[in-house]
Amino acid sequence: MGELKKWRDQDWVRIDSSGNIVGKCGTSKDTKKPDRCLPRSKAESLSKSERAATARKKKKSKKTVVANTKKARVTNLREGGAIARGCGAILDNRRKFTKGAVKT
């Protein structure tokens, strides 16, 4: 199964700045500072305060793509998890692989 298909099959939910799970990802009315989205399994594994911390971090930033807090970080698909940081996670993994390949 393709990696994108695995990612799309996950149930992504939106987290508000209070730490509540408030609906499907992509339904935020605030387009300039959208809510944080996480896979439901990851969101439910975090405490309410941990969800609130990662959501506040995203709301505080002026960027639309913001890294999760350490507790909310999700591993990439190669390690059996989901991509939570979008393209940045893929690029980071390529850089790490390239650095390792250069050493030989």
KOLTIKOL-577472 format. One record per residue: residue in one letter; y, x, z of N, C-alpha, C in turn; residue number from 1. Coordinates in steps of 0.1 Angstrom, whole numbers. Layout:
% KOLTIKOL-577472
+---------+-------+-------+-------+-------+-------+-------+-------+-------+-------+-----+
: residuo :  n_c2 :  n_c1 :  n_c3 : ca_c2 : ca_c1 : ca_c3 :  c_c2 :  c_c1 :  c_c3 : num :
+---------+-------+-------+-------+-------+-------+-------+-------+-------+-------+-----+
:       a :     Y :     X :     Z :     Y :     X :     Z :     Y :     X :     Z : NUM :
...
+---------+-------+-------+-------+-------+-------+-------+-------+-------+-------+-----+
This chain:
% KOLTIKOL-577472
+---------+-------+-------+-------+-------+-------+-------+-------+-------+-------+-----+
: residuo :  n_c2 :  n_c1 :  n_c3 : ca_c2 : ca_c1 : ca_c3 :  c_c2 :  c_c1 :  c_c3 : num :
+---------+-------+-------+-------+-------+-------+-------+-------+-------+-------+-----+
:       m :   -12 :     8 :     0 :     0 :     0 :     0 :    12 :     9 :     0 :   1 :
:       g :    23 :     5 :    -8 :    35 :    13 :    -8 :    43 :    13 :     4 :   2 :
:       e :    50 :    23 :     7 :    58 :    25 :    19 :    69 :    14 :    20 :   3 :
:       l :    75 :    10 :     9 :    85 :     0 :     9 :    79 :   -14 :    12 :   4 :
:       k :    67 :   -16 :     7 :    60 :   -29 :    10 :    57 :   -30 :    25 :   5 :
:       k :    53 :   -19 :    32 :    51 :   -18 :    46 :    63 :   -22 :    54 :   6 :
:       w :    75 :   -16 :    49 :    87 :   -18 :    56 :    92 :   -32 :    55 :   7 :
:       r :    90 :   -38 :    43 :    94 :   -52 :    41 :    86 :   -62 :    48 :   8 :
:       d :    73 :   -58 :    51 :    64 :   -67 :    58 :    67 :   -68 :    73 :   9 :
:       q :    75 :   -59 :    78 :    78 :   -59 :    93 :    89 :   -70 :    95 :  10 :
:       d :    88 :   -76 :   107 :    98 :   -86 :   111 :   110 :   -80 :   117 :  11 :
:       w :   121 :   -78 :   109 :   133 :   -71 :   114 :   142 :   -82 :   121 :  12 :
:       v :   147 :   -78 :   133 :   155 :   -88 :   140 :   169 :   -81 :   143 :  13 :
:       r :   179 :   -90 :   146 :   192 :   -85 :   149 :   194 :   -85 :   164 :  14 :
:       i :   201 :   -75 :   169 :   204 :   -73 :   183 :   219 :   -73 :   185 :  15 :
:       d :   223 :   -82 :   194 :   238 :   -83 :   197 :   241 :   -72 :   208 :  16 :
:       s :   254 :   -70 :   210 :   258 :   -60 :   219 :   255 :   -63 :   234 :  17 :
:       s :   250 :   -75 :   237 :   245 :   -78 :   250 :   230 :   -74 :   252 :  18 :
:       g :   223 :   -71 :   241 :   209 :   -67 :   242 :   200 :   -79 :   239 :  19 :
:       n :   205 :   -90 :   234 :   197 :  -102 :   231 :   192 :  -101 :   216 :  20 :
:       i :   180 :  -106 :   214 :   175 :  -107 :   200 :   181 :  -120 :   195 :  21 :
:       v :   189 :  -120 :   185 :   197 :  -132 :   181 :   193 :  -138 :   167 :  22 :
:       g :   183 :  -132 :   161 :   179 :  -138 :   148 :   174 :  -127 :   138 :  23 :
:       k :   173 :  -132 :   126 :   168 :  -123 :   115 :   179 :  -112 :   112 :  24 :
:       c :   174 :  -101 :   107 :   183 :   -90 :   103 :   190 :   -95 :    90 :  25 :
:       g :   203 :   -91 :    89 :   210 :   -95 :    77 :   218 :  -108 :    78 :  26 :
:       t :   218 :  -114 :    90 :   225 :  -127 :    91 :   238 :  -126 :    99 :  27 :
:       s :   242 :  -113 :   102 :   254 :  -111 :   109 :   266 :  -116 :   101 :  28 :
:       k :   275 :  -123 :   107 :   288 :  -128 :   100 :   298 :  -117 :    99 :  29 :
:       d :   297 :  -107 :   109 :   307 :   -96 :   109 :   302 :   -85 :    99 :  30 :
:       t :   309 :   -84 :    87 :   304 :   -75 :    77 :   310 :   -61 :    79 :  31 :
:       k :   321 :   -60 :    87 :   327 :   -47 :    89 :   320 :   -39 :   100 :  32 :
:       k :   315 :   -46 :   110 :   308 :   -40 :   121 :   295 :   -49 :   124 :  33 :
:       p :   285 :   -48 :   116 :   273 :   -57 :   117 :   265 :   -53 :   130 :  34 :
:       d :   257 :   -62 :   134 :   248 :   -60 :   146 :   237 :   -50 :   142 :  35 :
:       r :   231 :   -44 :   152 :   220 :   -35 :   150 :   207 :   -43 :   146 :  36 :
:       c :   199 :   -37 :   137 :   187 :   -43 :   134 :   175 :   -34 :   137 :  37 :
:       l :   164 :   -39 :   142 :   152 :   -32 :   146 :   140 :   -40 :   142 :  38 :
:       p :   129 :   -33 :   140 :   116 :   -41 :   139 :   114 :   -49 :   152 :  39 :
:       r :   109 :   -61 :   151 :   106 :   -69 :   163 :    98 :   -62 :   173 :  40 :
:       s :    87 :   -55 :   169 :    79 :   -48 :   178 :    86 :   -37 :   186 :  41 :
:       k :    95 :   -30 :   179 :   103 :   -20 :   186 :   113 :   -26 :   195 :  42 :
:       a :   120 :   -37 :   191 :   130 :   -44 :   199 :   124 :   -49 :   212 :  43 :
:       e :   112 :   -55 :   211 :   106 :   -61 :   222 :   100 :   -50 :   232 :  44 :
:       s :    98 :   -38 :   227 :    93 :   -27 :   235 :   104 :   -21 :   244 :  45 :
:       l :   117 :   -23 :   240 :   128 :   -18 :   247 :   133 :   -28 :   258 :  46 :
:       s :   139 :   -23 :   268 :   145 :   -32 :   278 :   158 :   -37 :   273 :  47 :
:       k :   163 :   -48 :   279 :   175 :   -54 :   274 :   187 :   -44 :   275 :  48 :
:       s :   187 :   -36 :   285 :   198 :   -26 :   286 :   197 :   -15 :   275 :  49 :
:       e :   185 :   -11 :   271 :   183 :    -2 :   260 :   187 :    -8 :   247 :  50 :
:       r :   183 :   -20 :   245 :   188 :   -27 :   232 :   203 :   -28 :   232 :  51 :
:       a :   209 :   -31 :   243 :   224 :   -33 :   243 :   230 :   -19 :   241 :  52 :
:       a :   225 :    -8 :   246 :   231 :     5 :   244 :   231 :     9 :   229 :  53 :
:       t :   220 :     6 :   222 :   219 :    10 :   208 :   228 :     1 :   199 :  54 :
:       a :   229 :   -12 :   203 :   238 :   -21 :   196 :   252 :   -18 :   198 :  55 :
:       r :   256 :   -14 :   210 :   270 :   -10 :   213 :   274 :     2 :   206 :  56 :
:       k :   264 :    12 :   205 :   267 :    24 :   197 :   270 :    21 :   183 :  57 :
:       k :   263 :    12 :   177 :   266 :     8 :   163 :   279 :     1 :   162 :  58 :
:       k :   282 :    -9 :   171 :   295 :   -16 :   170 :   307 :    -7 :   172 :  59 :
:       k :   305 :     3 :   181 :   316 :    12 :   184 :   320 :    21 :   172 :  60 :
:       s :   310 :    24 :   164 :   313 :    33 :   152 :   320 :    25 :   141 :  61 :
:       k :   327 :    33 :   133 :   333 :    27 :   121 :   324 :    27 :   109 :  62 :
:       k :   313 :    33 :   110 :   303 :    35 :    99 :   293 :    23 :    99 :  63 :
:       t :   287 :    20 :    88 :   277 :    10 :    87 :   263 :    15 :    90 :  64 :
:       v :   261 :    28 :    88 :   248 :    34 :    91 :   250 :    44 :   102 :  65 :
:       v :   244 :    40 :   114 :   246 :    48 :   126 :   232 :    50 :   132 :  66 :
:       a :   229 :    63 :   136 :   216 :    66 :   142 :   214 :    58 :   155 :  67 :
:       n :   202 :    55 :   158 :   198 :    48 :   170 :   200 :    57 :   182 :  68 :
:       t :   200 :    51 :   194 :   199 :    59 :   206 :   185 :    65 :   207 :  69 :
:       k :   183 :    75 :   215 :   170 :    82 :   216 :   159 :    73 :   219 :  70 :
:       k :   161 :    63 :   229 :   150 :    54 :   232 :   147 :    44 :   221 :  71 :
:       a :   157 :    41 :   213 :   155 :    30 :   202 :   151 :    37 :   189 :  72 :
:       r :   150 :    50 :   189 :   146 :    56 :   176 :   132 :    52 :   172 :  73 :
:       v :   130 :    50 :   159 :   117 :    46 :   154 :   112 :    57 :   145 :  74 :
:       t :   100 :    61 :   146 :    94 :    71 :   137 :    93 :    66 :   123 :  75 :
:       n :    92 :    75 :   113 :    92 :    71 :    99 :    78 :    67 :    96 :  76 :
:       l :    76 :    61 :    84 :    63 :    55 :    80 :    52 :    65 :    79 :  77 :
:       r :    55 :    78 :    76 :    44 :    88 :    75 :    37 :    89 :    89 :  78 :
:       e :    44 :    87 :    99 :    39 :    88 :   113 :    34 :    74 :   118 :  79 :
:       g :    34 :    64 :   109 :    28 :    51 :   113 :    39 :    41 :   118 :  80 :
:       g :    52 :    45 :   118 :    62 :    36 :   123 :    70 :    31 :   111 :  81 :
:       a :    83 :    28 :   114 :    92 :    22 :   104 :   104 :    31 :   103 :  82 :
:       i :   110 :    30 :    91 :   123 :    37 :    89 :   134 :    29 :    95 :  83 :
:       a :   141 :    34 :   105 :   151 :    27 :   112 :   165 :    32 :   107 :  84 :
:       r :   165 :    45 :   102 :   178 :    51 :    99 :   180 :    50 :    84 :  85 :
:       g :   172 :    43 :    76 :   174 :    42 :    62 :   172 :    55 :    55 :  86 :
:       c :   180 :    58 :    45 :   178 :    70 :    36 :   180 :    83 :    44 :  87 :
:       g :   188 :    83 :    54 :   190 :    95 :    62 :   177 :   100 :    68 :  88 :
:       a :   168 :    92 :    72 :   155 :    96 :    78 :   147 :   103 :    67 :  89 :
:       i :   147 :    97 :    55 :   139 :   103 :    44 :   145 :   117 :    40 :  90 :
:       l :   158 :   118 :    40 :   164 :   131 :    36 :   162 :   141 :    47 :  91 :
:       d :   162 :   137 :    60 :   160 :   146 :    70 :   146 :   152 :    69 :  92 :
:       n :   136 :   143 :    66 :   122 :   148 :    65 :   120 :   157 :    54 :  93 :
:       r :   127 :   155 :    43 :   126 :   164 :    31 :   132 :   177 :    35 :  94 :
:       r :   143 :   178 :    42 :   149 :   190 :    46 :   140 :   198 :    55 :  95 :
:       k :   134 :   191 :    64 :   124 :   198 :    73 :   113 :   204 :    65 :  96 :
:       f :   107 :   197 :    56 :    96 :   201 :    48 :   101 :   213 :    39 :  97 :
:       t :   112 :   212 :    34 :   117 :   223 :    25 :   119 :   236 :    34 :  98 :
:       k :   125 :   235 :    45 :   127 :   246 :    54 :   113 :   253 :    57 :  99 :
:       g :   103 :   245 :    60 :    90 :   250 :    63 :    84 :   257 :    51 : 100 :
:       a :    86 :   252 :    39 :    81 :   258 :    27 :    87 :   271 :    24 : 101 :
:       v :   100 :   273 :    27 :   107 :   285 :    24 :   102 :   296 :    32 : 102 :
:       k :    97 :   294 :    44 :    93 :   305 :    53 :    81 :   313 :    48 : 103 :
:       t :    73 :   307 :    39 :    61 :   314 :    34 :    64 :   325 :    24 : 104 :
+---------+-------+-------+-------+-------+-------+-------+-------+-------+-------+-----+
